């Protein structure tokens, strides 16, 4: 049953989102299901978890997924080496017979044992192999896992708000997809981008805002660009333009575009942009 008394999410101080994304976030929290987010880099997938935690006053726990990650790393770590050294040299204040003193919760374990409901961000899940993905979802479904060394079961105090991001570099398994709500964050259109820019630059001159956004979208449409500039590049670019006392917004309408290196981080893309302009 959906808990309608829980606070809902509608955005944060510096995070602008559309109604559809806000609804799927709130539905996922109410149904206690992980929310899987896809979209090109720079569309705000990762920052959404930070915004939810900020707005709802929840602790944020981030698990950055790597290609070599094993599920046990996300659950807990048993420091066998330190325990061995402590037993050999006998100068530790810890009781070497107490294995619990040598256990440390991983990011998922911390989310389960948090005294308050937490936001658990599992970032770039597509980097991991299929076994990790499916085994992790088993743990998140059951909200518990076993500590083999102590023969104990850790059960979540509170079911965390789970945000999972993917850059679609690798297909996710059908069982994984079936256990999540899904939302694709499209790249902001110019109207939405203006809302985002106003949040970051409330006093920005209208001429600079309009010319910068217009130029930005033209640059994104250049042929052969491998990594198109994203929202964060636009924000940094406007910051650079605004900080240059010699810059005139009218330059952008004549093709005299400074600081292209802020927008294009790959040498090939940079040279394509310079050539086209």
Backbone as CSV, one residue per row, in Angstrom:
resi,resn,N_x,N_y,N_z,CA_x,CA_y,CA_z,C_x,C_y,C_z
1,UNK,0.843,-1.199,0.000,0.000,0.000,0.000,0.874,1.243,0.000
2,UNK,0.515,2.234,-0.802,1.295,3.455,-0.898,1.063,4.326,0.327
3,UNK,2.154,4.766,0.927,2.079,5.644,2.087,1.997,7.090,1.613
4,UNK,0.810,7.674,1.677,0.617,9.029,1.182,1.025,10.090,2.198
5,UNK,1.448,9.654,3.390,1.859,10.618,4.412,3.334,10.970,4.293
6,UNK,4.100,10.165,3.563,5.530,10.435,3.428,5.763,11.656,2.549
7,UNK,6.805,12.422,2.880,7.127,13.607,2.095,7.420,13.222,0.654
8,UNK,7.015,14.082,-0.258,7.242,13.823,-1.671,8.361,14.700,-2.190
9,UNK,8.898,14.295,-3.326,10.027,14.986,-3.934,9.561,15.771,-5.153
10,UNK,9.939,17.031,-5.230,9.542,17.848,-6.381,10.717,18.643,-6.944
11,UNK,11.921,18.360,-6.462,13.097,19.088,-6.914,13.902,19.559,-5.719
12,UNK,15.055,20.166,-6.009,15.924,20.651,-4.944,16.419,22.041,-5.294
13,UNK,17.242,22.579,-4.415,17.733,23.948,-4.572,18.330,24.187,-5.952
14,UNK,19.148,23.249,-6.421,19.807,23.435,-7.710,19.547,22.263,-8.655
15,UNK,18.394,21.616,-8.489,18.040,20.511,-9.372,16.629,20.719,-9.905
16,UNK,16.526,20.917,-11.206,15.239,21.134,-11.862,14.839,19.856,-12.594
17,UNK,13.598,19.438,-12.429,13.129,18.233,-13.109,11.707,18.428,-13.600
18,UNK,11.302,17.594,-14.550,9.946,17.708,-15.068,8.992,16.881,-14.216
19,UNK,7.695,17.052,-14.464,6.672,16.400,-13.645,6.743,14.884,-13.741
20,UNK,7.054,14.372,-14.926,7.089,12.922,-15.111,8.169,12.280,-14.256
21,UNK,9.350,12.885,-14.207,10.428,12.341,-13.388,10.081,12.440,-11.909
22,UNK,9.500,13.562,-11.492,9.098,13.714,-10.091,8.103,12.624,-9.696
23,UNK,7.166,12.321,-10.588,6.148,11.301,-10.275,6.763,9.926,-10.128
24,UNK,7.677,9.546,-11.038,8.254,8.210,-10.963,9.160,8.073,-9.743
25,UNK,9.806,9.165,-9.319,10.594,9.137,-8.084,9.675,8.856,-6.895
26,UNK,8.589,9.582,-6.800,7.684,9.431,-5.661,6.967,8.093,-5.663
27,UNK,6.593,7.611,-6.855,5.966,6.288,-6.942,6.946,5.204,-6.520
28,UNK,8.203,5.325,-6.953,9.215,4.323,-6.590,9.454,4.306,-5.089
29,UNK,9.477,5.492,-4.465,9.650,5.544,-3.012,8.453,4.914,-2.313
30,UNK,7.263,5.214,-2.789,6.067,4.700,-2.140,5.936,3.186,-2.298
31,UNK,6.285,2.680,-3.488,6.210,1.245,-3.741,7.440,0.503,-3.246
32,UNK,8.436,1.257,-2.770,9.689,0.693,-2.257,10.381,-0.162,-3.321
33,UNK,10.436,0.387,-4.539,11.120,-0.284,-5.646,12.320,0.547,-6.087
34,UNK,13.406,-0.115,-6.518,14.532,0.642,-7.074,14.105,1.396,-8.327
35,UNK,14.685,2.570,-8.522,14.426,3.355,-9.726,15.680,3.322,-10.589
36,UNK,15.560,2.750,-11.778,16.671,2.666,-12.721,16.590,3.846,-13.679
37,UNK,17.668,4.612,-13.753,17.721,5.794,-14.603,18.718,5.582,-15.732
38,UNK,18.281,5.870,-16.941,19.181,5.862,-18.088,19.133,7.226,-18.754
39,UNK,20.129,7.500,-19.566,20.223,8.782,-20.251,21.679,9.093,-20.519
40,UNK,21.930,9.956,-21.489,23.314,10.273,-21.812,23.997,10.980,-20.647
41,UNK,25.328,10.892,-20.555,26.044,11.570,-19.468,25.695,13.056,-19.416
42,UNK,25.533,13.557,-18.201,25.256,14.973,-18.032,23.788,15.326,-17.964
43,UNK,22.906,14.308,-17.938,21.478,14.595,-17.868,20.956,14.639,-16.429
44,UNK,21.835,14.429,-15.457,21.420,14.578,-14.065,21.021,13.299,-13.368
45,UNK,21.421,12.142,-13.910,21.039,10.871,-13.286,21.618,10.757,-11.879
46,UNK,22.917,10.952,-11.783,23.590,10.821,-10.488,23.139,11.904,-9.513
47,UNK,23.033,13.129,-9.997,22.689,14.243,-9.122,21.262,14.142,-8.590
48,UNK,20.414,13.352,-9.243,19.054,13.185,-8.728,19.069,12.592,-7.327
49,UNK,19.932,11.615,-7.099,20.013,11.002,-5.766,20.438,12.026,-4.723
50,UNK,21.397,12.882,-5.076,21.833,13.937,-4.159,20.678,14.889,-3.865
51,UNK,19.887,15.195,-4.902,18.767,16.121,-4.723,17.692,15.521,-3.829
52,UNK,17.405,14.235,-3.997,16.403,13.571,-3.154,16.848,13.596,-1.696
53,UNK,18.114,13.256,-1.466,18.635,13.241,-0.097,18.568,14.629,0.530
54,UNK,18.930,15.659,-0.247,18.896,17.027,0.267,17.474,17.458,0.621
55,UNK,16.547,17.207,-0.298,15.177,17.685,-0.115,14.459,16.958,1.016
56,UNK,14.663,15.660,1.103,13.925,14.866,2.090,14.700,14.673,3.391
57,UNK,15.896,15.262,3.475,16.667,15.188,4.710,17.135,13.787,5.054
58,UNK,17.485,13.021,4.032,17.954,11.648,4.243,19.462,11.564,4.031
59,UNK,20.136,10.679,4.747,21.564,10.462,4.453,21.719,9.828,3.076
60,UNK,22.797,10.192,2.375,23.073,9.647,1.048,24.269,8.711,1.135
61,UNK,24.109,7.517,0.590,25.186,6.523,0.553,25.394,6.142,-0.903
62,UNK,26.636,6.266,-1.379,26.923,6.085,-2.804,27.821,4.863,-3.015
63,UNK,27.349,3.941,-3.837,28.156,2.799,-4.265,28.543,3.034,-5.717
64,UNK,29.827,3.358,-5.941,30.334,3.560,-7.303,30.753,2.211,-7.865
65,UNK,30.054,1.771,-8.884,30.278,0.436,-9.420,31.497,0.443,-10.348
66,UNK,32.343,-0.585,-10.203,33.491,-0.789,-11.080,33.348,-2.131,-11.774
67,UNK,34.082,-2.314,-12.851,33.948,-3.544,-13.632,34.340,-4.777,-12.832
68,UNK,35.233,-4.605,-11.865,35.734,-5.744,-11.102,34.990,-5.962,-9.782
69,UNK,33.933,-5.216,-9.538,33.286,-5.250,-8.228,32.629,-6.604,-7.965
70,UNK,32.693,-7.028,-6.718,32.001,-8.229,-6.258,30.938,-7.804,-5.250
71,UNK,29.850,-8.547,-5.216,28.731,-8.162,-4.349,29.158,-8.033,-2.895
72,UNK,30.024,-8.925,-2.438,30.444,-8.908,-1.038,31.038,-7.559,-0.646
73,UNK,31.692,-6.868,-1.590,32.283,-5.564,-1.293,31.210,-4.537,-0.941
74,UNK,30.069,-4.646,-1.567,28.986,-3.724,-1.266,28.265,-4.050,0.028
75,UNK,28.397,-5.294,0.486,27.697,-5.715,1.704,28.545,-5.476,2.954
76,UNK,29.727,-6.089,2.987,30.615,-5.914,4.149,32.015,-6.367,3.778
77,UNK,32.980,-5.954,4.586,34.358,-6.418,4.415,34.845,-7.019,5.734
78,UNK,35.542,-8.130,5.611,36.147,-8.782,6.777,37.651,-8.597,6.654
79,UNK,38.232,-7.892,7.608,39.652,-7.544,7.548,40.480,-8.676,8.152
80,UNK,40.693,-9.703,7.355,41.428,-10.873,7.840,42.892,-10.551,8.111
81,UNK,43.491,-9.685,7.306,44.909,-9.378,7.455,45.181,-8.688,8.789
82,UNK,44.359,-7.691,9.135,44.555,-6.990,10.408,44.357,-7.940,11.581
83,UNK,43.349,-8.808,11.472,43.105,-9.754,12.568,44.286,-10.710,12.727
84,UNK,44.848,-11.148,11.591,46.013,-12.038,11.651,47.194,-11.340,12.311
85,UNK,47.441,-10.094,11.915,48.547,-9.340,12.508,48.322,-9.106,13.997
86,UNK,47.087,-8.774,14.369,46.785,-8.547,15.788,47.013,-9.810,16.608
87,UNK,46.669,-10.958,16.039,46.853,-12.211,16.785,48.329,-12.600,16.869
88,UNK,49.101,-12.209,15.849,50.529,-12.548,15.834,51.330,-11.678,16.790
89,UNK,51.028,-10.377,16.814,51.863,-9.449,17.575,51.283,-9.095,18.939
90,UNK,49.996,-9.353,19.121,49.394,-9.210,20.434,49.395,-7.819,21.019
91,UNK,49.492,-6.765,20.185,49.535,-5.409,20.730,48.289,-4.599,20.360
92,UNK,47.216,-5.284,19.970,45.988,-4.592,19.589,45.065,-4.436,20.785
93,UNK,44.314,-3.325,20.798,43.330,-3.120,21.871,42.061,-3.913,21.576
94,UNK,41.980,-4.480,20.367,40.805,-5.264,20.008,40.961,-6.708,20.440
95,UNK,39.814,-7.338,20.714,39.791,-8.752,21.092,39.801,-9.579,19.809
96,UNK,40.908,-10.244,19.519,41.042,-10.961,18.256,40.057,-12.122,18.150
97,UNK,39.500,-12.566,19.270,38.523,-13.657,19.218,37.144,-13.162,18.793
98,UNK,36.964,-11.825,18.780,35.685,-11.246,18.405,35.745,-10.795,16.936
99,UNK,35.230,-11.635,16.074,35.301,-11.354,14.632,34.592,-10.059,14.280
100,UNK,33.550,-9.706,15.026,32.779,-8.500,14.708,33.647,-7.239,14.720
101,UNK,34.713,-7.267,15.524,35.599,-6.106,15.582,36.348,-5.901,14.268
102,UNK,36.338,-6.909,13.411,37.086,-6.834,12.165,36.159,-6.800,10.943
103,UNK,34.897,-6.547,11.217,33.923,-6.420,10.137,33.597,-4.951,9.903
104,UNK,33.467,-4.574,8.659,33.091,-3.204,8.302,32.013,-3.265,7.224
105,UNK,30.945,-2.529,7.451,29.855,-2.552,6.493,30.261,-1.875,5.187
106,UNK,29.857,-2.474,4.059,29.990,-1.834,2.763,28.860,-0.839,2.569
107,UNK,28.745,-0.286,1.354,27.764,0.766,1.127,26.328,0.256,1.255
108,UNK,26.048,-0.935,0.733,24.709,-1.500,0.887,24.461,-1.842,2.353
109,UNK,25.460,-2.410,3.009,25.336,-2.726,4.434,25.070,-1.490,5.268
110,UNK,25.742,-0.383,4.938,25.518,0.869,5.668,24.097,1.387,5.470
111,UNK,23.584,1.245,4.245,22.206,1.680,3.984,21.210,0.844,4.779
112,UNK,21.507,-0.447,4.921,20.620,-1.335,5.678,20.657,-1.044,7.177
113,UNK,21.822,-0.691,7.679,21.971,-0.518,9.135,21.807,0.942,9.574
114,UNK,21.537,1.841,8.630,21.353,3.253,8.970,20.167,3.418,9.920
115,UNK,20.324,4.302,10.900,19.251,4.533,11.859,18.075,5.277,11.233
116,UNK,18.333,5.970,10.111,17.265,6.646,9.367,17.182,6.084,7.963
117,UNK,16.041,6.228,7.346,15.917,5.810,5.955,16.913,6.606,5.107
118,UNK,17.681,5.904,4.301,18.735,6.533,3.514,18.414,6.461,2.032
119,UNK,19.099,7.303,1.269,19.091,7.199,-0.186,20.343,6.421,-0.579
120,UNK,20.157,5.303,-1.268,21.274,4.480,-1.725,21.411,4.668,-3.233
121,UNK,22.508,5.279,-3.640,22.801,5.482,-5.059,23.766,4.406,-5.524
122,UNK,23.336,3.607,-6.492,24.203,2.606,-7.107,24.520,3.135,-8.494
123,UNK,25.715,3.690,-8.630,26.056,4.504,-9.800,26.773,3.683,-10.874
124,UNK,26.235,3.744,-12.090,26.804,3.091,-13.273,26.807,1.568,-13.125
125,UNK,25.625,1.031,-12.905,25.470,-0.413,-12.712,25.885,-1.195,-13.947
126,UNK,25.842,-0.577,-15.125,26.171,-1.289,-16.360,27.647,-1.636,-16.458
127,UNK,28.470,-1.116,-15.557,29.887,-1.507,-15.543,30.081,-2.905,-14.970
128,UNK,29.134,-3.368,-14.162,29.287,-4.650,-13.477,28.795,-5.795,-14.363
129,UNK,29.220,-7.022,-14.016,28.750,-8.169,-14.784,27.330,-8.549,-14.370
130,UNK,26.727,-9.440,-15.154,25.323,-9.812,-14.930,25.118,-10.468,-13.578
131,UNK,26.065,-11.284,-13.126,25.920,-11.962,-11.838,25.826,-10.951,-10.709
132,UNK,26.671,-9.929,-10.746,26.605,-8.897,-9.702,25.249,-8.220,-9.726
133,UNK,24.775,-7.857,-10.910,23.501,-7.156,-11.025,22.363,-7.976,-10.420
134,UNK,22.266,-9.237,-10.818,21.150,-10.067,-10.369,21.256,-10.409,-8.888
135,UNK,22.476,-10.728,-8.424,22.660,-11.045,-6.998,22.367,-9.827,-6.128
136,UNK,22.756,-8.640,-6.602,22.479,-7.423,-5.840,20.984,-7.190,-5.714
137,UNK,20.244,-7.411,-6.822,18.794,-7.227,-6.773,18.132,-8.231,-5.844
138,UNK,18.698,-9.448,-5.743,18.178,-10.429,-4.774,18.275,-9.872,-3.355
139,UNK,19.450,-9.306,-3.044,19.656,-8.733,-1.708,18.707,-7.568,-1.469
140,UNK,18.537,-6.706,-2.477,17.678,-5.542,-2.316,16.205,-5.932,-2.253
141,UNK,15.837,-7.017,-2.896,14.470,-7.540,-2.788,14.194,-8.041,-1.379
142,UNK,15.127,-8.838,-0.868,14.933,-9.475,0.433,15.231,-8.534,1.600
143,UNK,15.989,-7.470,1.303,16.395,-6.509,2.332,17.154,-7.180,3.466
144,UNK,17.973,-8.152,3.117,18.827,-8.792,4.112,19.954,-9.542,3.424
145,UNK,21.023,-9.785,4.181,22.132,-10.594,3.677,22.818,-11.260,4.859
146,UNK,23.563,-12.318,4.564,24.231,-13.094,5.606,25.696,-12.708,5.713
147,UNK,26.190,-12.669,6.953,27.625,-12.528,7.212,28.141,-13.926,7.517
148,UNK,28.893,-14.470,6.588,29.312,-15.864,6.683,30.190,-16.099,7.910
149,UNK,31.089,-15.150,8.179,32.080,-15.352,9.248,31.450,-15.450,10.637
150,UNK,30.295,-14.829,10.827,29.649,-14.842,12.149,28.311,-15.577,12.139
151,UNK,27.936,-16.082,10.961,26.663,-16.800,10.809,25.487,-15.937,11.290
152,UNK,25.521,-14.650,10.902,24.455,-13.730,11.264,23.777,-13.192,10.006
153,UNK,22.553,-12.764,10.172,21.806,-12.155,9.078,21.582,-10.684,9.384
154,UNK,21.967,-9.827,8.460,21.730,-8.387,8.593,20.439,-8.066,7.848
155,UNK,19.470,-7.545,8.571,18.187,-7.160,7.983,18.058,-5.647,8.034
156,UNK,17.583,-5.076,6.958,17.490,-3.616,6.871,16.568,-3.049,7.933
157,UNK,17.048,-2.010,8.633,16.192,-1.314,9.595,15.095,-0.546,8.870
158,UNK,15.487,0.087,7.774,14.554,0.827,6.934,14.890,0.497,5.484
159,UNK,13.877,0.333,4.655,14.128,0.078,3.237,14.615,1.379,2.601
160,UNK,15.832,1.410,2.081,16.358,2.663,1.523,15.650,3.059,0.227
161,UNK,15.744,4.343,-0.092,15.341,4.823,-1.409,16.491,4.478,-2.361
162,UNK,16.239,3.644,-3.352,17.312,3.108,-4.180,17.254,3.724,-5.575
163,UNK,18.330,4.429,-5.926,18.480,5.004,-7.255,19.640,4.297,-7.944
164,UNK,19.380,3.740,-9.125,20.393,3.018,-9.886,20.573,3.724,-11.227
165,UNK,21.813,4.031,-11.580,22.047,4.704,-12.861,22.763,3.776,-13.830
166,UNK,22.498,4.020,-15.113,23.161,3.260,-16.170,23.409,4.176,-17.357
167,UNK,24.608,4.058,-17.942,24.919,4.806,-19.154,24.713,3.959,-20.402
168,UNK,24.060,2.799,-20.210,23.698,1.912,-21.329,24.911,1.411,-22.098
169,UNK,26.062,1.281,-21.424,27.243,0.733,-22.089,27.134,-0.779,-22.248
170,UNK,26.282,-1.382,-21.416,26.109,-2.830,-21.447,24.639,-3.118,-21.133
171,UNK,24.082,-4.121,-21.827,22.682,-4.467,-21.580,22.521,-5.039,-20.182
172,UNK,21.408,-4.693,-19.550,21.071,-5.241,-18.250,20.159,-6.438,-18.444
173,UNK,20.227,-7.389,-17.516,19.466,-8.619,-17.683,17.966,-8.370,-17.527
174,UNK,17.157,-9.240,-18.120,15.697,-9.117,-18.001,15.225,-9.232,-16.551
175,UNK,15.774,-10.181,-15.760,15.356,-10.225,-14.350,15.669,-8.931,-13.611
176,UNK,16.809,-8.327,-13.924,17.172,-7.057,-13.287,16.163,-5.978,-13.659
177,UNK,15.897,-5.859,-14.954,14.968,-4.826,-15.417,13.576,-5.035,-14.842
178,UNK,13.196,-6.297,-14.670,11.857,-6.598,-14.172,11.638,-6.202,-12.729
179,UNK,12.717,-5.997,-11.987,12.584,-5.666,-10.561,12.683,-4.177,-10.283
180,UNK,12.831,-3.376,-11.330,13.014,-1.935,-11.148,11.911,-1.156,-11.857
181,UNK,11.628,0.024,-11.334,10.950,1.027,-12.146,12.005,1.662,-13.043
182,UNK,11.589,2.151,-14.185,12.553,2.664,-15.167,12.136,4.047,-15.646
183,UNK,13.166,4.906,-15.831,12.903,6.209,-16.438,14.126,6.613,-17.255
184,UNK,13.850,7.069,-18.471,14.924,7.600,-19.319,14.899,9.116,-19.214
185,UNK,16.002,9.696,-18.756,16.091,11.149,-18.645,16.591,11.687,-19.982
186,UNK,15.704,12.318,-20.704,16.080,12.893,-21.991,16.923,14.141,-21.767
187,UNK,17.748,14.464,-22.769,18.526,15.685,-22.646,17.571,16.874,-22.653
188,UNK,17.794,17.865,-21.772,16.851,18.986,-21.659,16.674,19.723,-22.983
189,UNK,15.427,20.079,-23.290,15.204,20.942,-24.447,15.555,22.381,-24.041
190,UNK,15.627,23.316,-24.999,16.046,24.686,-24.654,15.201,25.338,-23.562
191,UNK,13.904,25.059,-23.547,13.053,25.660,-22.520,13.417,25.158,-21.130
192,UNK,13.582,23.839,-21.012,13.999,23.274,-19.728,15.397,23.755,-19.355
193,UNK,16.264,23.880,-20.354,17.625,24.334,-20.070,17.623,25.746,-19.508
194,UNK,16.726,26.585,-19.989,16.638,27.944,-19.445,16.256,27.912,-17.968
195,UNK,15.364,27.009,-17.600,14.979,26.867,-16.188,16.186,26.431,-15.353
196,UNK,16.967,25.502,-15.893,18.148,25.013,-15.182,19.163,26.140,-15.007
197,UNK,19.399,26.902,-16.086,20.386,27.980,-16.032,19.954,29.074,-15.057
198,UNK,18.666,29.354,-15.009,18.184,30.395,-14.076,18.407,29.996,-12.625
199,UNK,18.336,28.693,-12.342,18.607,28.218,-10.988,20.057,28.474,-10.614
200,UNK,20.965,28.236,-11.559,22.396,28.388,-11.286,22.867,29.835,-11.424
201,UNK,22.203,30.592,-12.277,22.609,31.986,-12.521,21.363,32.895,-12.490
202,UNK,20.824,33.138,-11.309,19.569,33.911,-11.230,19.704,35.340,-11.750
203,UNK,20.907,35.901,-11.749,21.105,37.293,-12.174,21.801,37.393,-13.530
204,UNK,21.806,36.335,-14.293,22.494,36.333,-15.580,21.794,37.276,-16.563
205,UNK,22.591,38.053,-17.280,22.030,38.980,-18.265,21.261,38.204,-19.332
206,UNK,20.057,38.646,-19.684,19.235,37.923,-20.672,19.941,37.696,-22.009
207,UNK,20.725,38.682,-22.461,21.416,38.533,-23.740,22.440,37.402,-23.682
208,UNK,23.199,37.349,-22.595,24.188,36.284,-22.432,23.486,34.934,-22.312
209,UNK,22.420,34.871,-21.534,21.682,33.611,-21.376,21.178,33.107,-22.723
210,UNK,20.491,33.970,-23.466,19.911,33.550,-24.738,20.950,33.151,-25.756
211,UNK,22.000,33.966,-25.914,23.038,33.667,-26.899,23.831,32.412,-26.536
212,UNK,24.109,32.238,-25.238,24.886,31.075,-24.798,24.104,29.781,-25.027
213,UNK,22.827,29.776,-24.666,22.022,28.561,-24.840,21.838,28.247,-26.320
214,UNK,21.570,29.261,-27.127,21.405,29.054,-28.566,22.678,28.492,-29.191
215,UNK,23.817,29.071,-28.836,25.101,28.602,-29.371,25.406,27.189,-28.901
216,UNK,25.106,26.913,-27.649,25.343,25.589,-27.071,24.624,24.505,-27.874
217,UNK,23.354,24.710,-28.195,22.610,23.691,-28.941,23.111,23.561,-30.371
218,UNK,23.563,24.640,-30.975,24.146,24.554,-32.316,25.426,23.720,-32.290
219,UNK,26.227,23.913,-31.245,27.472,23.155,-31.127,27.197,21.673,-30.893
220,UNK,26.152,21.360,-30.144,25.797,19.956,-29.896,25.385,19.240,-31.186
221,UNK,24.922,19.995,-32.173,24.429,19.400,-33.413,25.520,19.226,-34.471
222,UNK,26.743,19.617,-34.159,27.823,19.463,-35.135,28.030,17.987,-35.482
223,UNK,28.250,17.713,-36.749,28.478,16.336,-37.189,29.822,15.822,-36.670
224,UNK,29.875,14.517,-36.468,31.114,13.801,-36.112,31.591,14.057,-34.685
225,UNK,30.819,14.782,-33.883,31.216,14.986,-32.485,31.023,13.682,-31.720
226,UNK,32.062,13.236,-31.032,31.971,11.986,-30.282,31.310,12.191,-28.924
227,UNK,31.722,13.212,-28.201,31.157,13.484,-26.876,30.557,14.887,-26.870
228,UNK,29.261,14.920,-27.023,28.580,16.209,-27.078,28.566,16.862,-25.704
229,UNK,28.749,18.168,-25.639,28.747,18.838,-24.332,27.414,18.660,-23.623
230,UNK,27.478,18.470,-22.323,26.284,18.232,-21.511,25.979,19.463,-20.661
231,UNK,24.976,19.325,-19.813,24.517,20.462,-19.006,25.632,21.020,-18.138
232,UNK,26.423,20.142,-17.544,27.485,20.637,-16.663,28.513,21.451,-17.435
233,UNK,28.773,21.064,-18.711,29.697,21.846,-19.525,29.113,23.227,-19.841
234,UNK,27.801,23.268,-20.102,27.162,24.558,-20.366,27.255,25.467,-19.145
235,UNK,27.009,24.928,-17.973,27.083,25.725,-16.742,28.501,26.258,-16.536
236,UNK,29.498,25.391,-16.731,30.886,25.836,-16.564,31.279,26.860,-17.634
237,UNK,30.754,26.678,-18.841,31.052,27.601,-19.930,30.464,28.989,-19.641
238,UNK,29.225,29.021,-19.197,28.612,30.308,-18.843,29.376,30.954,-17.692
239,UNK,29.827,30.144,-16.757,30.617,30.684,-15.646,31.900,31.328,-16.174
240,UNK,32.525,30.671,-17.143,33.759,31.223,-17.736,33.474,32.507,-18.514
241,UNK,32.412,32.499,-19.310,32.048,33.694,-20.082,31.743,34.871,-19.160
242,UNK,31.035,34.583,-18.095,30.626,35.618,-17.147,31.815,36.207,-16.402
243,UNK,32.867,35.404,-16.253,34.032,35.850,-15.491,35.029,36.633,-16.336
244,UNK,34.854,36.613,-17.669,35.779,37.292,-18.568,35.338,38.742,-18.783
245,UNK,36.082,39.707,-18.246,35.656,41.110,-18.364,35.660,41.626,-19.801
246,UNK,36.375,40.959,-20.706,36.454,41.410,-22.097,35.411,40.745,-22.998
247,UNK,34.608,39.855,-22.432,33.650,39.124,-23.251,32.398,39.957,-23.512
248,UNK,31.941,39.928,-24.756,30.694,40.581,-25.159,29.759,39.502,-25.699
249,UNK,28.543,39.367,-25.147,27.627,38.311,-25.596,27.362,38.322,-27.092
250,UNK,27.517,39.460,-27.736,27.278,39.532,-29.182,28.309,38.728,-29.972
251,UNK,29.467,38.432,-29.333,30.478,37.615,-30.003,29.900,36.280,-30.459
252,UNK,29.002,35.740,-29.655,28.486,34.403,-29.924,27.659,34.358,-31.202
253,UNK,27.106,35.487,-31.610,26.291,35.524,-32.824,27.146,35.662,-34.080
254,UNK,28.429,35.945,-33.898,29.323,36.134,-35.049,30.260,34.949,-35.256
255,UNK,30.118,33.933,-34.412,30.992,32.767,-34.535,32.290,32.900,-33.779
256,UNK,32.473,34.020,-33.079,33.680,34.227,-32.268,33.408,33.669,-30.875
257,UNK,33.638,32.366,-30.721,33.208,31.661,-29.509,34.424,31.301,-28.654
258,UNK,34.576,31.954,-27.511,35.718,31.660,-26.642,35.482,30.434,-25.762
259,UNK,36.570,29.930,-25.194,36.548,28.863,-24.196,35.888,27.578,-24.708
260,UNK,36.139,27.226,-25.969,35.575,25.983,-26.498,36.091,24.761,-25.742
261,UNK,37.255,24.910,-25.135,37.815,23.804,-24.363,37.019,23.477,-23.122
262,UNK,36.163,24.385,-22.707,35.282,24.085,-21.573,34.139,23.178,-22.024
263,UNK,33.733,23.322,-23.286,32.614,22.543,-23.816,33.050,21.197,-24.376
264,UNK,34.209,21.182,-25.032,34.666,19.953,-25.688,35.945,19.461,-25.008
265,UNK,35.872,18.256,-24.444,36.985,17.726,-23.667,37.852,16.761,-24.459
266,UNK,37.401,16.377,-25.648,38.198,15.497,-26.501,38.840,16.329,-27.601
267,UNK,40.097,16.086,-27.851,40.851,16.892,-28.817,40.197,16.886,-30.192
268,UNK,39.738,15.711,-30.637,39.106,15.600,-31.956,37.849,16.467,-32.017
269,UNK,37.027,16.407,-30.969,35.801,17.211,-30.946,36.124,18.698,-30.952
270,UNK,37.138,19.077,-30.196,37.536,20.485,-30.121,37.934,20.994,-31.508
271,UNK,38.722,20.215,-32.221,39.200,20.649,-33.542,38.056,20.687,-34.562
272,UNK,37.111,19.765,-34.433,35.934,19.789,-35.317,35.153,21.076,-35.088
273,UNK,34.969,21.451,-33.814,34.214,22.657,-33.489,34.921,23.910,-34.024
274,UNK,36.230,23.959,-33.823,36.997,25.116,-34.308,36.888,25.209,-35.834
275,UNK,36.997,24.078,-36.512,36.939,24.073,-37.971,35.566,24.520,-38.472
276,UNK,34.507,24.017,-37.857,33.141,24.329,-38.290,32.812,25.803,-38.067
277,UNK,33.414,26.384,-37.039,33.101,27.780,-36.734,33.906,28.726,-37.609
